[in-house]
Amino acid sequence: MTSTLSHRLETYSRGIDATKLNTVDVWTPDTPGGIAESKLWVIYIHGGAWRDPEVDSKSFAPAINVLWSSSSRDSFAGFASINYSLSPYPSHKTIPSTPDDASRNVHHARHVTDVAHGLHYLQDRYKIHNRYILVGHSAGATMAFQLYQGLFSETPLPQPISVLGIAGIYYFEAFVEAHSSIPVYKEIMDNAFPDQTLWREASPYSSRPGKETLWEHAEVIVISRSEDDELVEKEQASLMLERARSIPHAPEKVFFLQASGLHDEIWSSGDILASLVVKTLSLHKTS
Ligand SMILES: N[C@@H](CC(=O)c1ccccc1NC=O)C(=O)O
């Protein structure tokens, strides 16, 4: 009998600072078969320029459906997709943010510290340490490469075995520069990272080495980009690859994977994102 996936929305922060976006969607098999210890979690961080209310944790659902009906399904212990507090978007056409909504009025580093709290929660509940693939798309890929030990001094973050960054923004200065004729790019970055003196350190490409980032300790590090991406330029992936290739053992663990499709088609199609996850998994097995 084939097992179905059951889905739950769980809350990872309940303190006084918690917002209604401190939730994680979790999908687990109803009847886990096979040897559970050898199975992996796939944990997703969505994009949306740190502000778009229409791109959230559910943007991983199409890929999960594809993965769960694929021949790779027995590789997976479960799937999780983390929501995090957003920066303001009062000009959004249908769901504008309002000043009284704490979940949509944060700035750097709250997005990434929310994600870190989400990972802690998943570790407590599902023991993901050393058995998860961390996947991020666009601003989510930025966060996948921003996470480091020391973000919280008390407890170490669970270590992913691989990190897959898709259509990521890794060097903010170059990102804004490459689109200097389109004001919304600078608006997006100023909105999420209003203190420009933090841009260098917050950009995964230019942050100081020796920061104990999660990505550099992964066994497989994948940078992926589509030639058809109309929103994030190729240089972002090239620069991050250059940075990744500067770490020890890079030749055995740093890879580029060609994606296809438009920027948001990568996740909305399901197939493209699912195929990148499966390819990352196979790089792992042979590495
Ligand atoms: N839909 C977003 C725009 C967006 O997501 C975006 C635009 C340009 C470059 C990257 C983007 N997303 C990265 O997470 C918005 O409405 O702000």
The ligand as an SDF file (V2000), in Angstrom:
LIG
                    3D

 17 17  0  0  0  0  0  0  0  0999 V2000
    6.8560   39.4540   -6.1550 N   0  0  0  0  0  0  0  0  0  0  0  0
    7.7790   40.2940   -5.4490 C   0  0  0  0  0  0  0  0  0  0  0  0
    9.0140   40.5800   -6.2770 C   0  0  0  0  0  0  0  0  0  0  0  0
    9.9950   39.4860   -6.1640 C   0  0  0  0  0  0  0  0  0  0  0  0
    9.7190   38.4620   -5.5740 O   0  0  0  0  0  0  0  0  0  0  0  0
   11.3190   39.6970   -6.7390 C   0  0  0  0  0  0  0  0  0  0  0  0
   11.5120   40.7280   -7.6820 C   0  0  0  0  0  0  0  0  0  0  0  0
   12.7600   40.9160   -8.2320 C   0  0  0  0  0  0  0  0  0  0  0  0
   13.8140   40.1040   -7.8720 C   0  0  0  0  0  0  0  0  0  0  0  0
   13.6250   39.0870   -6.9390 C   0  0  0  0  0  0  0  0  0  0  0  0
   12.3740   38.8940   -6.3710 C   0  0  0  0  0  0  0  0  0  0  0  0
   12.1390   37.9000   -5.4100 N   0  0  0  0  0  0  0  0  0  0  0  0
   13.0670   37.3730   -4.5810 C   0  0  0  0  0  0  0  0  0  0  0  0
   12.7540   36.7760   -3.5530 O   0  0  0  0  0  0  0  0  0  0  0  0
    7.1420   41.6380   -5.0490 C   0  0  0  0  0  0  0  0  0  0  0  0
    5.9900   41.8460   -5.3410 O   0  0  0  0  0  0  0  0  0  0  0  0
    7.8400   42.4120   -4.4110 O   0  0  0  0  0  0  0  0  0  0  0  0
  1  2  1  0
  2  3  1  0
  2 15  1  0
  3  4  1  0
  4  5  2  0
  4  6  1  0
  6  7  1  0
  6 11  2  0
  7  8  2  0
  8  9  1  0
  9 10  2  0
 10 11  1  0
 11 12  1  0
 12 13  1  0
 13 14  2  0
 15 16  2  0
 15 17  1  0
M  END
$$$$
